[in-house]
Amino acid sequence: MKISTLALALAAIIFAGAFGASQASATTSHQTATKTLKIVMSDPGCHWFKIGGKLVTKATAKGRVRLVDLDEAGLKVASRNGMRHIAVGKSIVVGRGKYVIMMVGQASDDNYLKLTVR
């Protein structure tokens, strides 16, 4: 009698563990999709964000952002965490923070792009 009660308790624990594991794996994460932000060449000012067909120097986004360099030179992306480079035609993904984007070897009268990611 004691063995059957022990076996029944053990089977219940195994079943509960398997049921709990299947419930945990059924949950989904709700990460937002990465947004793409193009940096293009246009005079005056040299480089701009292209958003909805308009050229702007400041942008705000929610979630992760993919920065695509469609400028004529590489770009430097500076934040509190350091500096990253984007080669022409390449992209990087940035997360939450404030970023200043400038062209490598930039002239003093060219635009500094400002990006805030929330």
N, C-alpha and C positions, 0 to 999 in steps of 0.2 A: 504494500500500500504506500509506504514512504517513497519507494522508487518511482512509482507512477505519478505521484504528486510532484516530485522533483523533476521528472521528465516533462510533465505538463507545464510547470513553471518555466523551465528552460526553453521549451518550444514557444511559449508566449513571449519571452524576452527576445528571442530570435525574430519572431514575426513582427514584433513592435519595432525592432531595429531596422528591419528590411522595409517596413512601411514608412518609417520616418525618413530613411535614406531616399526613398522614391519621392516623397513629398519635397525634400530639400532640393533634389535635382530638377523638379518641375518648376521651380521659381525662375523667373526671368529677370535680367537686369534691364534697367531703363536708361541706358546711356544714350545721350543724344548723338546724332550723326555728326561727323566732322564736316564743318562748313569750309568751302574753298574761297579764298580771298586773293584776287589777282593783283599783282603790282606791275604796272605797265609804264612804258616810256611815252612821254608827251611833253612838248614845250608849251608854255614856259614852265619852269620848275623841275624839269627832268622826269621825276618818277612820282606816280600817283597810285592810290587804290582805285580800282575800277569796280564800282558797286551800282548795279542797275543801270548801266550805260553812262553813269556820271563819274567824273574824276574828282576825288576828294583826298584830303590829307589826313583826316581823322576818321577812325572807325571804332565801333564798339560791337562786340559779338558775345554770345552766350555759348558756353561749351568750348570744345576743342576747335582750333582753326588751322587749316592747311594754307600756308603762304606760298604762292607760286610766283617765281621771279620771271616775268616776261619783259624785263628791262634790258638795257644794252650792256650792263655790267653786273657783277656780283653784288649782293646786298649784305649788309651787316645788320643783325637783329640784336639789339641790346636790351637787357632787362636787369633786374636786381640780381639774378642768378648768373650773370655773365653774358658773353657775346657768342652768337652763332652766325655762321655764314651760309648764304644760299647762292649756289652757282647759277648762272644764266640757264633758264629752262628747267631748273630743278625746283623742289619744294621741301619744306619742313613743316612739321606739325607743332604748334605751340598750345600750351594750356593756360590756365588762369594766371593773370598778371598784367602788368603794363609794359609795353614794348615801344622802343623808338627804332625806326628802320631808316637806314641811310645807305647810300651807294658807296662801294669801295672807291676811294680816291675822289670823293665828292667835292665839288666846288662849293665855296662858301655861300653862294646865292641859290643853291638847290634846296628842294623841299626836304624836310625831315618828316617822315610819316609817323603818326602816333596811333597805336592800337591798344585798346583795352579789352581784355578777355575776362568775362565774369563766369 
